[in-house]
Amino acid sequence: MKIFVPPIKSQGIKTKLVEWISSNVKEIQFERWVEPFMGTGVVAFNVRPKKALLCDSNPHLINFYKAIQNKEITSGIVRNFLNEEGSKLLETEGKHYYTVRERFNEFGNPLDFLFLSRSCFNGMMRFNRKGGFNVPFCKKPNRFAQALVTKITNQIENISQIIAQGDYEFKHQDFNQTLLELKSSDFVYSDPPYIGRHVDYFDSWTEDEEFMLNNGLEVSNCKFILSTWLSNKYRTNDYVFSIWKDCYIATKEHFYHVGGKETNRNAVYEAILSNIELKDSITNDEMKSRIENDDSQLTSKAKVYEIPQQLTLMLEEPPLKSLNKSLKKKADLLTNA
Ligand SMILES: C[S@@+](CC[C@H](N)C(=O)[O-])C[C@H]1O[C@@H](n2cnc3c(N)ncnc32)[C@H](O)[C@@H]1O
């Protein structure tokens, strides 16, 4: 499956899980795809439903996609904008990033949002208590070199076409409002913030909200799936067995990398919960007994990667920094895939 990567970055982006999620919803019939927490939109843009309602409490995400939809933002406009602002970034040795950040926090221009998303530290999305974007610069004054500008321009072009081909509505609203607008023929993909993980102006989440989401989905009578995590090295997500106890569950192992070292790969079992049986799912009760019996928590087959021996050996060597860049990138791709 070719994955379309959106032009906006965010720490909660599901790019690596899109293929798995898509394969689990492929056979399901629905009239409209609804996301109360669309984030970057990567899931909807790859599932590519005919009709969709895509919502988020972060107004900047919604404004950005609305601007693409009404052609205020096109690939040509983005190319010129990034070339121009990128030159200023280079000339000022990076200081221009903070001029754009101030400008964005005053006027909220979606092009400035794109600029910040692609030149901030680690592609993070974080807002302070007043709703101001507060991520620092990635410290690469030549960030918008031609290769990256072309890559972003292509991403804009792809997403513009996907949006133009579908009947998509983007709404800036709280998930409770989205739940009120559901029809029983809708299919809901719900990807709320993980409880206790983020504390951000537009992106925080409490136990009460998790209950409200569960209740709203139940009374809607819609088929739904919910993205969450099941377990990591340290603990299990107990909400899966309390609030979501009546659901089916499918899991997949996912590695988060902290730095380049093999030993810094943290495995997390990502989960999708659903009120209908999915291709990879088992019942929640069965999962509970697997955990109690120390059995595998994987419901989807582990992928077998053909990593060349040479590459495996090199990954185990400590001074990864000394690896030539392209080889390291290739190794990351293989281990991340
Ligand atoms: C985990 S992210 C979604 C990621 C998305 N699936 C993707 O792949 O990019 C959660 C999203 O929920 C949004 N959000 C947080 N609280 C919300 C609320 N009360 N109502 C609606 N959206 C909310 C955040 O702004 C964020 O974009």
The ligand as an ORCA input file, in Angstrom:
! r2SCAN-3c Opt
* xyz 0 1
  C      -3.503     11.386     18.952
  S      -3.926     12.853     18.123
  C      -4.701     12.293     16.662
  C      -3.672     11.844     15.673
  C      -4.198     11.507     14.299
  N      -4.912     10.259     14.252
  C      -3.030     11.454     13.326
  O      -2.621     10.366     12.908
  O      -2.485     12.506     13.030
  C      -5.228     13.495     19.053
  C      -5.893     14.735     18.486
  O      -7.025     15.022     19.329
  C      -7.193     16.422     19.370
  N      -8.003     16.699     20.575
  C      -7.593     16.744     21.877
  N      -8.636     16.996     22.688
  C      -9.728     17.093     21.901
  C     -11.109     17.339     22.148
  N     -11.554     17.546     23.389
  N     -11.971     17.356     21.108
  C     -11.512     17.166     19.826
  N     -10.203     16.954     19.524
  C      -9.328     16.907     20.542
  C      -5.785     16.983     19.393
  O      -5.754     18.315     18.913
  C      -5.044     15.997     18.474
  O      -4.990     16.492     17.157
*
